[in-house]
Amino acid sequence: MKDLFGKAILDFQTNNSPKDIITETNISEADKMSVAYLFRDYNEMPKLEQKALQLAKGKILDVGCGAGSHSLYLQEKGFEVTSIDISENAIKACQLRSLKNAKTQNILELDSDLHQNDKFDTILLLMNGTGIFQTISESSKYFQKLKNLLNPNGQILIDSSDIIYMFDEDEVPIDNYYGELTFTISYKNETENPFPWLYLDYTLLEKLAAENGLQCELIENGEHYDYLARLY
């Protein structure tokens, strides 16, 4: 990986002439995203993200923390927060933003060692948190890992979208789930290798969670086919 997403985050944090991030998927045209959006404060966040932060409790793990905006809010509220991302550049930016426990880490390689003090009361996966599962077939190992990182009575707060609205009725794929996309990111005339990214409708999230020994509860629907769920 060229870590272009993280490079954009670090450029913004260090005032190194940040540019828009260009995202494109196998079902959509190229779209610009201002990197400043990743640095939004609580009042600028969508209501589903605000709701997740309101529900966060205890010892918290923020998975795919990006620029660290969710973690920073919770840290300022006095919570003990561990912030992880696979992007080294994003984590550098988080550290520059004074996050106390931000580290470059793949969730699958985060070792709880079955020690209670290595587990969490709340695990956050926001900004389409199901994306890191990559595909339906890969999702089980993520569900199992997340479950093993939870304290008794712990919760996973995760959001996603049902992207069926992006297809005409006769265009919905029949060979694979329509939420299995391929993403490409470009930044400052460089392009990342394409990578899989998963959007899950709530019914399928509930089914996959149950198959992996997790209960699922719909917390709230958003304004555009998105939703926030709690797994426990």
NUSEMAR-261309 format. One record per residue: residue number from 1; residue in three letters; x, y negated, z of N, C-alpha, C in turn. Coordinates in Angstrom, 2 decimals, m for minus. Atoms other than C-alpha are relative to their C-alpha. Layout:
NUSEMAR-261309
    k    r       nX       nY       nZ      caX      caY      caZ       cX       cY       cZ
  NUM  ALA        X        Y        Z        X        Y        Z        X        Y        Z
...
//
This chain:
NUSEMAR-261309
    k    r       nX       nY       nZ      caX      caY      caZ       cX       cY       cZ
    1  MET     0.82     1.20     0.00     0.00     0.00     0.00     0.86    m1.26     0.00
    2  LYS    m0.69     1.30     0.01     1.11    m3.55    m0.74    m0.45    m0.89     1.16
    3  ASP     0.54     0.74    m1.14    m0.94    m4.77     2.23    m0.38    m1.42    m0.38
    4  LEU     0.37     1.34     0.48    m2.37    m7.68     0.24    m1.05    m0.65     0.89
    5  PHE     1.02     0.55    m0.90    m5.36    m8.09     2.55     0.68    m0.60     1.23
    6  GLY    m0.75     0.50    m1.15    m3.00    m8.45     5.49     0.88    m1.19    m0.35
    7  LYS    m0.84     1.13     0.44    m0.72   m10.75     3.49    m0.82    m1.28    m0.04
    8  ALA     0.87     1.17     0.05    m3.64   m13.10     2.91    m0.30    m0.51     1.42
    9  ILE     0.28     0.37    m1.39    m4.48   m13.06     6.64     1.21    m0.70     0.61
   10  LEU    m1.21     0.59    m0.58    m0.87   m13.77     7.62     0.32    m1.34    m0.65
   11  ASP    m0.21     1.29     0.68    m0.57   m16.52     4.99    m0.88    m1.08     0.60
   12  PHE     0.92     0.98    m0.58    m3.63   m18.23     6.45     0.47    m0.40     1.39
   13  GLN    m0.42     0.26    m1.36    m2.36   m17.91    10.01     1.25    m0.88     0.05
   14  THR    m1.28     0.72    m0.01     1.08   m19.33     9.10     0.02    m1.19    m0.97
   15  ASN     0.11     1.13     0.94    m0.19   m21.98     6.63     0.93     0.16    m1.20
   16  ASN    m0.87    m0.30     1.13     1.70   m20.27     3.81    m0.80     0.03    m1.31
   17  SER     0.76     0.16     1.25    m0.49   m21.53     0.93    m0.97     1.16    m0.27
   18  PRO     0.93    m1.11     0.22    m3.32   m18.99     1.36    m0.92    m0.26    m1.19
   19  LYS     0.93     0.05     1.13    m5.48   m18.24    m1.67    m1.20     0.90     0.30
   20  ASP     1.14    m0.90    m0.15    m8.84   m16.50    m2.08     0.43     1.45    m0.25
   21  ILE    m0.15    m1.43     0.27    m8.92   m12.71    m1.92    m1.02     0.38    m1.08
   22  ILE     0.91    m0.46     1.06   m10.42   m11.10    m5.05    m0.32     1.47     0.24
   23  THR     0.41    m1.39    m0.20   m12.42    m7.93    m4.45    m0.85     0.45    m1.20
   24  GLU     0.77    m0.56     1.10   m13.89    m5.65    m7.09    m0.28     1.46     0.32
   25  THR     0.30    m1.41    m0.21   m15.64    m2.28    m6.93    m0.36     0.65    m1.33
   26  ASN     0.36    m0.73     1.22   m16.52     0.41    m9.45    m1.43    m0.30    m0.46
   27  ILE     1.37     0.33     0.42   m20.12    m0.92    m9.48    m0.26    m1.50    m0.01
   28  SER     0.22     1.45    m0.05   m19.57    m4.68    m9.20     1.17    m0.77    m0.60
   29  GLU    m1.02     0.86     0.60   m17.67    m7.51   m10.85     0.91    m0.58     1.09
   30  ALA    m0.93     0.65    m0.92   m14.73    m9.31    m9.28    m0.69    m1.14     0.74
   31  ASP     0.64     0.99    m0.85   m15.75   m11.56    m6.40     1.05    m0.64     0.89
   32  LYS    m0.97     0.72    m0.83   m13.84   m14.23    m4.48    m0.46    m0.03     1.46
   33  MET     0.30     0.15    m1.41   m13.65   m14.26    m0.69     1.05    m0.91     0.62
   34  SER    m0.93     0.89    m0.69   m12.11   m17.11     1.28     0.56     0.71     1.23
   35  VAL    m0.62    m0.66    m1.15    m9.62   m15.71     3.78    m0.39    m0.71     1.30
   36  ALA     0.44     0.74    m1.19   m10.83   m18.44     6.18    m1.19     0.68     0.67
   37  TYR     1.17    m0.69    m0.55   m14.00   m16.34     6.62     0.41     1.02     1.07
   38  LEU    m0.47    m1.02    m0.94   m11.95   m13.73     8.49     0.42    m0.62     1.34
   39  PHE    m0.41     0.71    m1.21   m10.99   m16.39    11.07    m1.17    m0.72     0.66
   40  ARG     1.18     0.67    m0.53   m14.56   m17.39    11.94    m0.11     0.18     1.51
   41  ASP     0.25    m0.16    m1.43   m15.52   m18.02    15.53    m1.40     0.58     0.20
   42  TYR     1.25    m0.70    m0.32   m18.53   m16.51    17.30    m1.21    m0.66    m0.64
   43  ASN     1.17     0.72     0.52   m20.97   m19.21    16.18    m0.14     0.12    m1.52
   44  GLU     0.03    m0.14     1.46   m20.05   m18.59    12.54    m0.25     1.45    m0.44
   45  MET     0.16    m1.41     0.34   m20.49   m14.81    12.69    m1.44     0.35    m0.33
   46  PRO     1.36    m0.48     0.25   m23.50   m12.99    11.23    m0.62     0.53     1.29
   47  LYS     0.67    m0.34    m1.25   m26.12   m12.11    13.82     0.28     1.44     0.45
   48  LEU    m0.28    m1.38    m0.39   m25.30    m8.38    13.71     1.35     0.10     0.73
   49  GLU    m1.29     0.03    m0.68   m21.69    m9.09    14.68    m0.14    m0.63     1.38
   50  GLN     0.25     0.63    m1.30   m22.84   m11.42    17.44    m0.67     1.00     0.95
   51  LYS     0.70    m0.98    m0.82   m25.19    m8.69    18.70     0.96     1.07     0.50
   52  ALA    m0.97    m1.02    m0.41   m22.37    m6.12    18.74     0.90    m0.53     1.12
   53  LEU    m0.88     0.58    m1.02   m20.16    m8.47    20.76    m0.75    m0.19     1.32
   54  GLN     0.81     0.13    m1.21   m23.01    m9.09    23.20    m0.14     1.35     0.72
   55  LEU     0.21    m1.34    m0.57   m23.38    m5.32    23.70     1.29     0.67     0.46
   56  ALA    m1.29    m0.60    m0.37   m19.67    m4.62    24.14     0.16    m0.01     1.52
   57  LYS    m0.16    m0.12    m1.45   m18.74    m3.44    27.62     1.29     0.76     0.31
   58  GLY    m1.11    m0.80    m0.49   m15.84    m2.07    29.63     1.29    m0.16    m0.79
   59  LYS    m1.26    m0.03     0.75   m12.56    m1.11    27.98    m0.33     0.18    m1.47
   60  ILE     0.46     0.10     1.38   m12.82    m1.91    24.27     1.11     0.31    m0.99
   61  LEU    m0.89    m0.25     1.14   m11.18    m0.60    21.08    m0.64    m0.62    m1.24
   62  ASP     0.47     0.65     1.23   m11.57    m2.78    17.96     0.75     0.63    m1.17
   63  VAL    m0.61    m0.77     1.10   m10.93    m0.56    14.92    m0.11    m0.79    m1.30
   64  GLY    m0.01     0.80     1.22    m9.91    m2.30    11.69    m0.22    m1.46     0.34
   65  CYS     0.26     1.32    m0.60    m9.59    m5.57    13.58     0.27    m1.16    m0.95
   66  GLY    m0.24     1.08     0.95    m8.34    m7.59    10.58     0.72    m1.17     0.63
   67  ALA    m0.61     1.21    m0.57    m7.58   m11.15    11.66    m0.22    m0.10     1.51
   68  GLY     0.14    m0.06    m1.44    m8.73   m10.28    15.18    m1.07    m0.89     0.62
   69  SER     0.98     0.96    m0.52   m11.68   m12.65    15.50    m0.93     0.60     1.05
   70  HIS     0.88    m0.64    m0.99   m13.93   m10.16    17.32     0.77     0.27     1.29
   71  SER    m0.83    m0.30    m1.17   m11.12    m9.08    19.63     0.29    m1.26     0.81
   72  LEU    m0.36     1.24    m0.67   m10.16   m12.65    20.40    m1.16    m0.53     0.84
   73  TYR     1.19     0.43    m0.74   m13.72   m13.55    21.42    m0.15     0.82     1.28
   74  LEU     0.19    m0.87    m1.16   m13.91   m10.53    23.73     1.11    m0.18     1.03
   75  GLN    m1.11     0.24    m0.92   m10.46   m11.14    25.20    m0.23    m1.27     0.80
   76  GLU     0.27     1.26    m0.68   m11.47   m14.70    26.00    m1.14     0.13     1.01
   77  LYS     1.07    m0.28    m0.95   m14.53   m13.26    27.77     0.49     0.84     1.18
   78  GLY    m0.57    m0.74    m1.12   m12.19   m11.31    30.04     0.08     1.50    m0.16
   79  PHE    m0.05    m1.45     0.23   m12.44    m7.85    28.48     1.43     0.46    m0.31
   80  GLU    m1.24    m0.65     0.41    m9.50    m5.48    28.10    m0.23     0.58    m1.39
   81  VAL     0.25    m0.36     1.40    m9.28    m5.09    24.32     1.28     0.54    m0.64
   82  THR    m1.07    m0.53     0.86    m7.05    m2.87    22.17    m0.45    m0.19    m1.44
   83  SER     0.36     0.34     1.38    m7.02    m4.06    18.54     0.94     0.74    m0.94
   84  ILE    m0.85    m0.76     0.93    m5.81    m1.76    15.77    m0.42    m0.24    m1.45
   85  ASP     0.23     0.11     1.44    m5.46    m2.02    12.01     1.17     0.68    m0.68
   86  ILE    m1.11    m0.63     0.74    m3.41    m0.18     9.38     0.87    m1.05    m0.67
   87  SER    m0.75     1.08     0.64    m2.21    m3.57     8.08     1.00    m0.63     0.96
   88  GLU    m1.04     0.60    m0.84     1.12    m4.66     9.57    m0.11    m1.52     0.00
   89  ASN     0.09     1.46     0.09     0.62    m8.21     8.32    m1.18    m0.54     0.80
   90  ALA     1.16     0.43    m0.78    m2.84    m8.47     9.86     0.32     0.03     1.49
   91  ILE    m0.36    m0.11    m1.41    m1.48    m7.29    13.20     1.00    m1.10     0.40
   92  LYS    m0.91     1.13    m0.29     1.33    m9.87    13.00    m0.81    m1.27     0.24
   93  ALA     0.86     1.18    m0.16    m1.37   m12.53    12.56    m0.75     0.06     1.33
   94  CYS     0.70    m0.17    m1.28    m3.33   m11.12    15.53     0.91    m0.35     1.17
   95  GLN    m0.95     0.30    m1.07    m0.23   m11.33    17.69     0.30    m1.49     0.07
   96  LEU    m0.20     1.45     0.02     0.35   m14.92    16.59    m1.22    m0.74     0.57
   97  ARG     1.22     0.58    m0.56    m3.25   m15.60    17.64    m0.15     0.32     1.49
   98  SER    m0.08    m0.27    m1.45    m2.29   m14.39    21.15    m0.88     1.16     0.45
   99  LEU     0.64    m1.23    m0.46    m4.10   m11.06    21.14     1.03     0.80     0.80
  100  LYS    m0.96    m0.61    m0.93    m2.50    m9.19    24.04     0.38     1.43    m0.38
  101  ASN    m0.28    m1.41     0.30    m2.75    m5.62    22.71    m0.46     0.34    m1.40
  102  ALA     0.30    m0.25     1.42    m2.77    m5.55    18.90     1.15     0.81    m0.58
  103  LYS    m1.07    m0.84     0.54    m0.89    m2.82    17.07    m0.41     0.64    m1.33
  104  THR     0.21    m0.69     1.27    m0.50    m1.27    13.64    m0.25     1.47     0.29
  105  GLN     0.38    m1.36    m0.42    m2.32     2.03    13.99    m1.13     0.53    m0.87
  106  ASN     1.10    m0.71     0.64    m4.40     4.48    11.99    m0.83     0.66     1.09
  107  ILE     0.88    m0.53    m1.04    m7.41     5.49    14.09     0.20     1.51     0.16
  108  LEU    m0.14    m1.46    m0.09    m6.84     9.17    13.24     1.27     0.41     0.74
  109  GLU    m1.27    m0.30    m0.67    m3.35     8.97    14.74     0.08    m0.61     1.40
  110  LEU     0.05     0.55    m1.36    m4.42     7.23    17.94    m0.22     1.14     0.97
  111  ASP     0.02    m1.19    m0.83    m3.68     9.83    20.58    m0.54    m0.32     1.39
  112  SER     0.57     0.22    m1.34    m5.93     9.88    23.64     0.62     0.94     1.03
  113  ASP    m0.65    m0.97    m0.91    m4.04    12.88    25.09    m0.98     0.56     1.04
  114  LEU     1.04    m0.45    m0.92    m7.34    13.65    26.80     0.14    m0.61     1.40
  115  HIS    m0.09     0.70    m1.27    m6.31    11.28    29.58    m1.14    m1.02     0.07
  116  GLN     1.16     0.88    m0.13    m9.30     9.34    30.89     0.38    m1.46    m0.21
  117  ASN    m0.35     1.42     0.10    m7.37     6.07    31.05     0.43    m0.40    m1.41
  118  ASP    m0.29     0.31     1.40    m6.61     6.32    27.32    m1.28    m0.08    m0.83
  119  LYS     1.27     0.00     0.73   m10.30     6.38    26.41    m0.72    m1.33     0.20
  120  PHE     0.63     1.32     0.10   m12.76     3.57    25.80    m1.49     0.07     0.31
  121  ASP     1.43     0.13    m0.28   m16.18     2.39    26.90    m0.77    m0.51    m1.21
  122  THR     0.60     0.51     1.23   m16.87     0.57    23.63     1.02     0.09    m1.13
  123  ILE    m0.81     0.02     1.21   m15.45     1.22    20.17    m0.76    m0.81    m1.05
  124  LEU     0.60     0.86     1.02   m16.17    m1.47    17.58     0.51     0.36    m1.39
  125  LEU    m0.35    m0.11     1.41   m16.23    m0.85    13.83    m0.94    m0.95    m0.75
  126  LEU     0.85     1.04     0.57   m17.53    m4.04    12.22     0.48    m0.43    m1.39
  127  MET    m0.22     0.38     1.41   m17.66    m5.62     8.74     0.00     1.25    m0.88
  128  ASN     0.17    m1.32     0.59   m18.95    m2.38     7.23     0.97     1.01     0.59
  129  GLY    m0.86    m0.91    m0.73   m17.35    m0.18     9.83     0.07     1.41    m0.56
  130  THR    m0.03    m1.34     0.59   m18.28     3.00     7.94     0.99     0.08    m1.16
  131  GLY    m0.92     0.01     1.14   m15.87     1.93     5.20     1.22     0.86     0.21
  132  ILE    m1.24    m0.74    m0.24   m12.88     3.55     6.89    m0.19     1.50    m0.13
  133  PHE     0.23    m1.44     0.18   m14.55     6.98     6.61     0.36     0.45    m1.42
  134  GLN    m0.41    m0.20     1.39   m13.73     6.70     2.88    m1.05     0.71    m0.86
  135  THR     0.99    m0.78     0.74   m16.11     9.43     1.65    m0.81     0.83     0.98
  136  ILE     0.82    m0.87    m0.85   m18.86    11.68     3.01     0.83     1.19     0.48
  137  SER    m0.74    m1.21    m0.35   m16.53    14.68     2.94     1.10    m0.26     1.02
  138  GLU    m1.06     0.34    m0.95   m13.86    12.85     4.97    m0.56    m0.49     1.35
  139  SER     0.55     0.73    m1.15   m16.27    11.36     7.51     0.06     0.79     1.31
  140  SER     0.07    m0.80    m1.22   m16.40    14.27     9.97     1.21    m0.19     0.89
  141  LYS    m1.21     0.14    m0.84   m12.79    13.89    11.12     0.02    m1.35     0.71
  142  TYR     0.09     1.31    m0.65   m13.47    10.21    11.86    m1.01     0.03     1.15
  143  PHE     1.00    m0.13    m1.07   m16.64    10.97    13.83     0.58     0.76     1.19
  144  GLN    m0.58    m0.80    m1.07   m14.78    13.62    15.81     1.05    m0.79     0.78
  145  LYS    m1.04     0.79    m0.66   m11.86    11.30    16.53    m0.63    m1.07     0.89
  146  LEU     0.66     1.05    m0.76   m14.14     8.48    17.65    m0.67     0.58     1.25
  147  LYS     0.66    m0.64    m1.14   m16.12    10.85    19.88     1.01     0.36     1.08
  148  ASN    m1.03    m0.40    m0.96   m12.92    12.10    21.51     0.65    m1.18     0.71
  149  LEU    m0.58     1.20    m0.61   m11.83     8.52    22.26    m0.97    m0.69     0.96
  150  LEU     1.03     0.64    m0.84   m15.04     7.70    24.16     0.03     0.52     1.43
  151  ASN     0.27    m0.36    m1.38   m15.42     7.68    27.91    m1.43     0.56     0.12
  152  PRO     1.40    m0.36    m0.26   m18.54     9.37    29.34    m0.84    m1.28     0.07
  153  ASN     0.89     1.17     0.08   m21.44     6.94    28.72     0.57    m1.11    m0.88
  154  GLY    m0.54     0.99     0.93   m19.28     5.15    26.14    m0.87    m0.13    m1.25
  155  GLN     0.80     0.29     1.19   m20.64     3.71    22.90     0.89    m0.41    m1.17
  156  ILE    m0.62     0.47     1.23   m19.59     3.17    19.30    m0.99    m0.95    m0.66
  157  LEU     0.85     0.99     0.67   m21.02     0.00    17.74     0.53    m0.17    m1.42
  158  ILE    m0.45    m0.07     1.39   m20.88     0.22    13.95    m1.05    m0.61    m0.91
  159  ASP     0.95     0.58     0.95   m22.43    m1.66    11.05     0.29     0.51    m1.41
  160  SER    m0.15    m0.34     1.42   m23.01    m0.86     7.39    m1.19    m0.56    m0.75
  161  SER     1.09     0.47     0.85   m25.39    m1.53     4.52    m0.49     1.15    m0.88
  162  ASP     0.56    m0.91     0.99   m27.72     0.51     2.36     0.06    m0.71    m1.36
  163  ILE    m0.23     0.75     1.25   m26.49    m0.54    m1.09    m0.81     0.54    m1.18
  164  ILE     0.87    m0.50     1.07   m29.24     1.25    m3.04    m0.55    m1.15    m0.84
  165  TYR     0.54     1.16     0.71   m30.45    m2.24    m3.98     0.87    m0.42    m1.18
  166  MET    m0.91     0.39     1.08   m27.42    m2.59    m6.27    m0.21     0.82    m1.27
  167  PHE     0.21    m0.89     1.14   m28.71     0.13    m8.61    m1.41    m0.13    m0.55
  168  ASP     1.31    m0.23     0.58   m31.56     0.28   m11.06    m0.39     1.45     0.25
  169  GLU     0.47    m1.34    m0.37   m33.72     3.34   m10.48     0.65     1.11    m0.81
  170  ASP    m0.58    m1.05     0.86   m32.24     5.23   m13.43     1.52     0.00     0.03
  171  GLU    m1.46     0.08    m0.06   m28.65     4.29   m12.49     0.59     0.63     1.25
  172  VAL    m0.50    m0.56    m1.26   m28.41     5.90    m9.04     0.77     1.29    m0.31
  173  PRO    m0.79    m1.20     0.30   m25.61     8.52    m9.22    m0.66     1.26     0.55
  174  ILE     0.54    m1.27    m0.47   m26.67    12.14    m8.93     1.11     0.97     0.41
  175  ASP    m1.12    m0.90    m0.30   m23.21    13.75    m8.66     0.69    m0.33     1.31
  176  ASN    m0.59     0.38    m1.28   m22.12    11.82    m5.58    m0.89    m1.05     0.67
  177  TYR     0.81     0.96    m0.76   m23.60     9.60    m2.88     0.28    m1.42    m0.50
  178  TYR    m0.14     1.33     0.61   m24.24     6.08    m4.17     0.81    m0.98     0.84
  179  GLY    m0.78     0.90    m0.87   m22.48     4.51    m1.17     1.49     0.27    m0.02
  180  GLU    m1.42    m0.28     0.13   m19.13     6.07    m2.08     0.58    m0.85    m1.12
  181  LEU    m0.54     0.95     0.98   m17.33     3.20    m3.80     1.53     0.07    m0.06
  182  THR    m1.44     0.20     0.12   m13.84     2.50    m5.05     0.26    m1.50    m0.02
  183  PHE    m0.30     1.42    m0.14   m12.45    m0.91    m4.02     1.37    m0.32    m0.57
  184  THR    m1.30     0.54     0.42    m9.68    m2.95    m5.58     0.11    m1.42     0.54
  185  ILE    m0.25     1.34    m0.55    m8.17    m6.03    m3.90     1.16    m0.64    m0.76
  186  SER    m1.08     0.77     0.62    m6.11    m8.70    m5.65     0.25    m1.26     0.80
  187  TYR    m0.36     1.20    m0.75    m4.23   m11.58    m4.06     1.29    m0.56    m0.58
  188  LYS    m1.18     0.68     0.55    m1.78   m14.11    m5.52     0.63     0.79    m1.14
  189  ASN    m0.46    m0.67     1.23    m1.53   m12.27    m8.86     0.58     1.39     0.23
  190  GLU    m0.35    m1.41    m0.24    m0.88    m8.88    m7.22    m1.28     0.78     0.22
  191  THR     1.18    m0.85    m0.16    m3.32    m5.98    m7.20     0.36     1.26     0.77
  192  GLU    m0.20    m1.20    m0.82    m3.59    m3.24    m4.60    m0.45     1.23    m0.78
  193  ASN     0.51    m1.24     0.56    m4.01     0.38    m5.61    m1.46     0.19     0.45
  194  PRO     1.40    m0.21    m0.38    m7.74     1.26    m5.65    m0.09     0.98     1.18
  195  PHE     0.17    m0.86    m1.17    m9.02     2.88    m2.45    m1.49     0.26     0.22
  196  PRO     1.41    m0.33    m0.26   m12.26     4.65    m1.39    m0.53    m0.77     1.19
  197  TRP     0.65     0.79    m1.07   m14.72     2.76     0.80    m1.46     0.44     0.05
  198  LEU     1.32    m0.62    m0.14   m18.00     4.11     2.18    m1.02    m0.92     0.64
  199  TYR     1.18     0.64    m0.58   m21.32     2.38     2.73    m1.02     1.10     0.30
  200  LEU     0.98    m1.02    m0.39   m23.89     4.48     4.62    m1.34    m0.63     0.30
  201  ASP     1.32     0.40    m0.45   m27.62     4.01     4.78    m0.23     0.58     1.39
  202  TYR     0.15    m0.38    m1.40   m28.90     4.38     8.34    m0.41     1.46     0.16
  203  THR     0.47    m1.39    m0.13   m30.67     7.72     7.78     1.15     0.98    m0.14
  204  LEU    m1.14    m0.89     0.19   m27.49     9.31     6.50     1.01    m0.13     1.14
  205  LEU    m0.87     0.17    m1.16   m25.41     7.79     9.31    m0.51     0.84     1.17
  206  GLU     0.61    m0.74    m1.10   m27.83     9.31    11.81     0.22     1.51    m0.18
  207  LYS    m0.18    m1.43     0.31   m27.58    12.73    10.09     1.45     0.43     0.23
  208  LEU    m1.42    m0.34    m0.13   m23.76    12.72     9.92     0.44    m0.06     1.46
  209  ALA    m0.33     0.11    m1.42   m23.50    11.56    13.53    m0.49     1.24     0.75
  210  ALA     0.57    m1.17    m0.68   m25.79    14.39    14.69     0.80     1.25    m0.30
  211  GLU    m0.81    m1.17     0.38   m23.72    16.95    12.78     1.32     0.03     0.78
  212  ASN    m1.25     0.08    m0.75   m20.75    15.75    14.83    m0.21    m0.25     1.49
  213  GLY     0.27     0.03    m1.43   m22.45    15.80    18.22    m0.19    m1.39     0.58
  214  LEU     0.22     1.37    m0.45   m23.31    12.11    18.43    m1.46    m0.40    m0.21
  215  GLN     1.33     0.61     0.15   m26.68    10.47    19.08     0.15    m1.33    m0.72
  216  CYS    m0.06     1.24     0.77   m27.51     7.48    16.90    m1.26    m0.82     0.27
  217  GLU     1.12     0.90    m0.30   m29.68     4.47    17.67     0.12    m1.25    m0.88
  218  LEU     0.01     1.23     0.79   m30.64     1.63    15.32    m0.19    m1.18     0.95
  219  ILE     0.09     1.16    m0.88   m29.95    m1.60    17.19    m0.76    m1.14    m0.66
  220  GLU     0.62     1.15     0.66   m30.97    m4.19    14.62     0.27     0.05    m1.49
  221  ASN    m0.20     0.18     1.43   m31.47    m4.77    10.91     0.45    m1.42    m0.28
  222  GLY    m0.45     1.31     0.40   m29.70    m7.65     9.22    m0.90    m0.61    m1.05
  223  GLU     0.82     0.76     0.96   m30.91   m10.03     6.56     0.12     0.52    m1.42
  224  HIS    m0.20    m0.43     1.38   m29.64    m8.15     3.51     0.41     1.48    m0.04
  225  TYR    m0.20    m1.45     0.07   m29.97    m4.34     3.75     1.07     0.52     0.96
  226  ASP    m1.03    m0.42    m0.94   m27.39    m4.26     6.55    m0.64     0.31     1.36
  227  TYR     0.53    m0.39    m1.30   m27.80    m2.89    10.06     1.15     0.21     0.98
  228  LEU    m0.93    m0.32    m1.07   m26.06    m2.39    13.40    m0.55     1.22     0.73
  229  ALA     0.41    m1.22    m0.70   m26.15     1.03    15.09     0.92     0.26     1.18
  230  ARG    m0.80    m0.46    m1.14   m24.96     2.52    18.36     0.06     1.52    m0.03
  231  LEU    m0.20    m1.44    m0.11   m23.51     6.02    18.52     0.47     0.29     1.43
  232  TYR    m0.41    m0.33    m1.36   m23.06     7.77    21.85    m0.10     1.50     0.20
//
